[in-house]
Amino acid sequence: MTDKHPVLPPEDIPAIAVGSMNDTHHEEVALVNALGALLLQAVDGNVDTPAIDAALDQWVAHTEAHFARENSMMQEYGFPPYAVHAQEHSSALAGLKDIQRQWKENQDVEQLVGYVFNSWPQWFQMHVNSMDNVTARFLSNFVD
């Protein structure tokens, strides 16, 4: 990890067969790294609640759009295990929104740090390496 990429370096994002999905993953990781940098400042005693709120809101909005696009492509091109992948998106988004809600209620920096630096990167890399990888191989027959 670096100061610029405290959560996940871009080179650690698994590449998959559809360029637009890769682009979306890089955008998401940039947002998470920006939030991670704010959280590291908060751990050091410089809590910028409005900036953390805004970064978290951006991440949630991006994730909603990200999952909606993937779900739409899977449906449009008839990806056979669509329901399984879409359910994973639904669960992940619910978890992210729950963390956002908890942050807005109590501004627990340590809880948000645990999610951003531990839970989310593990889930993200596993999800991209498994579900997104398989999905992208299928979709690459239809889109770039």
C-alpha distance (Angstrom), angle and dihedral (degrees) to the residues before:
residue distance angle dihedral
M1 . . .
T2 3.77 . .
D3 3.79 135.7 .
K4 3.80 88.5 -101.3
H5 3.80 94.1 45.9
P6 3.80 105.5 28.0
V7 3.81 96.8 159.1
L8 3.80 107.0 33.2
P9 3.80 128.7 -5.5
P10 3.83 111.5 -131.3
E11 3.80 90.7 -122.4
D12 3.83 88.4 62.9
I13 3.81 92.7 61.0
P14 3.80 107.5 107.4
A15 3.81 111.4 -118.3
I16 3.79 116.7 -130.7
A17 3.82 135.1 -171.5
V18 3.83 99.8 -93.3
G19 3.80 116.8 70.4
S20 3.81 96.2 -155.0
M21 3.80 90.0 55.0
N22 3.81 90.0 50.2
D23 3.81 89.7 50.2
T24 3.80 91.0 51.3
H25 3.80 91.4 49.5
H26 3.81 90.8 51.5
E27 3.82 90.7 49.3
E28 3.80 90.5 50.8
V29 3.79 93.5 48.5
A30 3.82 90.0 50.0
L31 3.81 89.5 54.4
V32 3.81 92.0 47.3
N33 3.81 91.4 48.0
A34 3.81 90.1 51.5
L35 3.80 89.8 51.4
G36 3.81 89.6 45.4
A37 3.81 90.8 55.1
L38 3.82 90.2 52.5
L39 3.79 90.2 49.2
L40 3.80 92.5 51.3
Q41 3.81 88.0 53.8
A42 3.81 88.5 49.3
V43 3.80 91.6 51.8
D44 3.80 87.0 53.2
G45 3.81 89.6 55.5
N46 3.81 100.3 -94.9
V47 3.82 101.5 110.6
D48 3.82 111.5 -179.5
T49 3.80 99.2 -173.8
P50 3.83 96.4 179.0
A51 3.82 91.1 51.3
I52 3.81 92.0 47.2
D53 3.83 89.8 48.0
A54 3.80 90.8 51.5
A55 3.82 94.1 45.8
L56 3.79 91.2 48.5
D57 3.81 91.4 47.7
Q58 3.82 90.2 51.0
W59 3.79 91.6 49.7
V60 3.81 93.0 49.6
A61 3.82 92.2 47.8
H62 3.79 91.4 47.8
T63 3.81 91.7 48.6
E64 3.80 91.7 49.7
A65 3.82 90.5 52.6
H66 3.83 92.0 42.1
F67 3.79 93.6 53.9
A68 3.82 93.1 41.9
R69 3.84 90.6 54.4
E70 3.80 93.1 47.9
N71 3.79 92.4 45.8
S72 3.80 90.5 49.2
M73 3.81 92.7 50.7
M74 3.80 91.8 47.6
Q75 3.80 90.7 51.8
E76 3.80 94.9 42.9
Y77 3.81 93.6 53.1
G78 3.79 97.0 36.5
F79 3.80 100.1 -114.5
P80 3.83 101.4 -167.2
P81 3.85 99.2 -139.5
Y82 3.81 91.9 43.4
A83 3.81 93.1 129.0
V84 3.81 93.3 56.0
H85 3.81 93.9 47.8
A86 3.81 93.2 44.0
Q87 3.81 90.2 50.5
E88 3.81 89.7 53.0
H89 3.81 88.4 52.3
S90 3.79 90.6 49.4
S91 3.81 92.5 50.1
A92 3.80 93.8 46.0
L93 3.80 92.7 48.0
A94 3.81 91.2 48.1
G95 3.81 89.3 52.4
L96 3.80 92.2 49.2
K97 3.81 92.3 48.0
D98 3.80 90.0 48.4
I99 3.82 90.5 53.8
Q100 3.81 89.0 47.6
R101 3.82 91.0 50.6
Q102 3.80 92.0 48.2
W103 3.81 91.0 49.1
K104 3.80 92.0 51.3
E105 3.82 90.3 48.8
N106 3.81 100.0 47.6
Q107 3.85 111.2 3.1
D108 3.82 90.5 -133.3
V109 3.81 101.0 177.6
E110 3.81 94.4 -172.2
Q111 3.80 92.6 53.4
L112 3.80 92.0 50.4
V113 3.81 91.0 44.5
G114 3.82 89.8 53.8
Y115 3.78 91.7 52.5
V116 3.81 97.1 42.5
F117 3.80 97.6 42.7
N118 3.81 101.3 33.1
S119 3.79 118.5 14.1
W120 3.79 100.0 37.9
P121 3.84 99.5 46.0
Q122 3.80 91.4 49.7
W123 3.79 91.8 48.8
F124 3.81 93.6 43.1
Q125 3.78 96.1 51.8
M126 3.80 92.6 44.2
H127 3.81 91.5 47.8
V128 3.81 94.5 47.8
N129 3.81 92.8 44.5
S130 3.78 93.4 49.4
M131 3.80 119.0 20.7
D132 3.80 98.9 22.5
N133 3.79 92.2 43.4
V134 3.81 92.4 54.8
T135 3.79 92.2 41.3
A136 3.81 92.7 49.8
R137 3.80 92.5 49.7
F138 3.81 88.3 54.9
L139 3.83 94.8 43.0
S140 3.81 92.4 46.9
N141 3.81 86.3 76.2
F142 3.82 87.5 66.6
V143 3.82 109.4 23.6
D144 3.81 138.8 29.6
